[in-house]
Amino acid sequence: MPADVVPITRPATWSLTELARPGAPPEPYGILLVDQSSDRVAMRFRSPTEFPDLEEDELDFLDFLEPDLKAKAAESGGKALLASLEDSLSHFLRISGRTAVSLTGNPQRMADRLFDEFVDGTVRPYVTHLPLYSIRAAAGRFGEAMKGEEERWLRVSELKLTEDMFVAHVAGRSMEPLISDGSLCVFRANVRGTRQGKRLLIEQFGETDFASRYTVKRYTSLSTFDEEGEFTGHERIRLEPLNPEFPAFDLGPDEFRVIAEFVAVLD
């Protein structure tokens, strides 16, 4: 992210929910985060299956909890939801007081970070978390038979995860509005099927400038055919930005390689 860009922060509060069962200490169960500006709620809870000794009615309550809270938050807003929970929860499920926090970016990402810190920080690779790589490390890990060291593991709850997926920061504005400068993005290596029209992470051979060597662009190809109409290859590859302020450009088939396919923006 450029040095002259100051991240916008917003006031928020978060609360910890706990399970309180007779004869046992309270157990952290989940996080509720309220964006004070938008009055929206982000939440993350443990799975009820982690508590096999619960009674059937308790499991039913926990199974219904998250969709019920989301419906009530959509109807009345986050502040009203928290006030209601603070008035009603005191036995099997408890809620803590509110803690003020400065929110930057995606509220769900912050709720996930708070969950990892205060509820359950267990990393389950490619089940609940994906590795965060630098682009250069990802290029080494997926394609050069080199070991790419992950910086850390990030909880990714919005997607079904696989072992060829990873997270990386994308710099630059060429793929706005889909990808903002500095965004955390999920990619999937080993691109399958046609590449036509896909948004791909590309390495350009011969580029010594790191900022130019690795880029995310929309891939289109010009195919060539023989006199009998049989496909013979790709004459040129065109890499197209989404932002009209930036030009498209062509590469020959031997001037680049595809590292991964863009999947989603996390931040």
Number of C-alpha atoms within 10 A of each C-alpha: 14 9 5 6 7 8 10 9 11 14 14 22 18 23 21 21 22 22 17 17 13 8 6 8 10 15 14 20 22 25 26 24 30 28 20 16 9 12 17 18 25 20 22 21 20 15 12 15 11 8 11 9 9 13 10 9 9 14 17 12 15 17 14 10 12 15 11 13 18 17 11 14 20 14 11 12 17 24 17 14 19 22 10 11 16 16 9 12 14 14 12 13 20 19 23 15 12 16 11 14 16 12 21 15 14 11 19 20 21 21 24 25 18 22 23 18 11 13 21 16 13 11 14 11 15 19 15 17 20 25 22 22 20 17 21 14 17 25 24 16 18 19 14 11 9 12 12 17 14 17 12 11 18 20 21 20 16 10 11 10 18 14 12 14 21 24 28 23 19 22 20 17 17 22 22 14 10 13 22 18 17 15 18 18 19 23 23 22 22 14 16 9 6 7 15 13 13 15 22 24 23 21 22 17 13 9 13 9 8 12 10 10 15 23 21 24 23 21 20 17 19 11 12 13 12 9 6 6 8 9 11 10 13 13 13 17 20 16 21 21 21 18 15 11 10 12 11 15 12 14 15 12 13 10 13 17 15 20 26 26 23 21 17 16 17 19 17
